Amino acid sequence: MDIRALAAGDRDWVERFVVERWGDSVVVGRGGVWKPAELPGFAAFDGDRCVGLVTYELDGEACEIVTIDALEEGRGIGTALLEAVVAVARQTECKRVQLLTTNNNLRALAFYQKRGFRLVGLVPGAIDEERTLKPSIPELDSAGLPIRDELHLELPLA
């Protein structure tokens, strides 16, 4: 598996990838809107096939992971992508890597916590409000759990 930084020529396929995985070309969180295809990131390749993608934004002392997707679980794809972003955050002297997920995303919570992230915030009803920015966010997940709250996680880099 090769991990490589995204380049300007990757933007079209990154946008298609994000739409396929996230249902739209935009991602919302913390009350804002991101266009992942316009952000820096890394892609994981198995030969010529993309098997994972992470996008992020550097903002002062924080590095925000906006999207992360591994198309095959258990191969270390997500971990490798996460480590690539953490390395950039350290190089740019960020104090923390942060991200958010939703109340129903139990697998993501486990994944991040196993890699040193701590739960630092809960914003009740945030997803309900963010549907005004992105109406395609479903009310329920595939297991029937309501999607309504935003959970904030951080990895300190001190």
N, C-alpha and C positions, 0 to 999 in steps of 0.2 A: 504494500500500500504506500502510495506517495501522497504527501501533504504539500500543497503548494499555495502560495498567495494568489489571490484573485488579481487579474489584470483588467484593464479597460475593455479589452476584447471579449471578456467573459460576461459582460453585463446582460446580454440578451438571454443566454441560457440560464443565468442566475435568476433572472426575473421569471422565466418559465418554471424553473425548479421551485421557487418560492410560491408561485401561484398554485402549483400542483400540491405542495405540502401544506400551505397555510391558507389556501382558498382565496387569495387576493395578492396583489403586488405590494400591498402595504401591510405593516404590522403596527399595532397600537399597544401602548403601555405607558405607565406613569403620566397618563393624560396627554401624551403626544403621539405623533405619527412618524414612522420611519419607512423609508423605501429601501429595503435590504439590497436591491440590485445596485444602488448608488453608494453603498458602504464598503469599507475594506472588509476582507474576510479571507478564509482559507477553504479550499476544497480538498477532499480526499478522493484519490483515484485508485482503482484496481484495474490496471491496464489502462484502457481508454475510457472506462466507465466510471462516472462520478458515483461514489458510494456515501458521500457525506459533504455537508456544507455548514460553515459557521460564518455569521456576519457580526460586526461589532462597531461601536462608536467610541472614540476617545473623547473624553470631556473633562478636561482639567485633571483632577486627581483620580478620576474614575474611568474605568473601561467598562462599557455596557455591552454585554452579549445580547444582541437583538434576536438572532435566530441561531438555532443549532439543530441539525438533523443528521442522524446516522441511518442509512437505509437498511443496514444489517446489524442487528444487535449481537453483542458478545464477541465482536472482533476487535474491540479497542478503538473503533472509528471515532466515537464521540469523545473518548478520553484524549485521543491524539489531537483532535480539533480544539478541544478545550485547552490543552497544554500549549498549542501554538498561539492562542490568544493570550494566555497568561504570560508567555515569553515576551510578546509585544508590549503588554502592559508593564512588565518589569523594565524593559528597555526604555520606555517612554516615561519612566518614573511615576507611574500611577500608584496610588496608595491601596487601591482595591479593584477587584473585578466584581461587577454586580450583574444581576439578571433578575428577571421575574418570571413567574409561572402562575398558573391558575390553581384554585383550590382543589380541583378535581385531578390534577396531574400528579398522581402519587408516584408513578415511575420516575418522573423527572426529579421530584423531591428526593427520592432515594439516591438517584444517580449523583446529583450535585452534593448531597451531604456526605456521601462516601468519598468524595474528592475534596473535602475540606470546606465547602461552603456552609455558611450558617444562615439560618432563617433570622432575618433582622426586621421584618415588617409584614404586617397584614393590612390591606386596605379593603375593608368590607364594602361590597357594592361597586368596586371600581370597574369591573367588567360590564356591569349593567350600564354605567355611564359611558364606557368606551364604545359601546354599541352605537352611540350617536355618531362616532367617528368612523366606525367600521360595522355597518349593520349585518354583515355576513357572519359575525360571530354567533354560533348557535347558542341557544338557551340551555341545552342539555348535551352531554357527551354521549358516546355510543353505549355507555353502560347506564344511561339515564340519570347521571349525577348532574345537578345544576352547576352551571359555570357562571360564577358571580363575583368572586373575590380574587384580588391580586396578592400574591405572596412574593416578597422581596428577599433575595438571598445575596450574600456577599462572601467573597474570599479576600481576607486582608493580605496585603503583600509586604507588610513590614518585616 
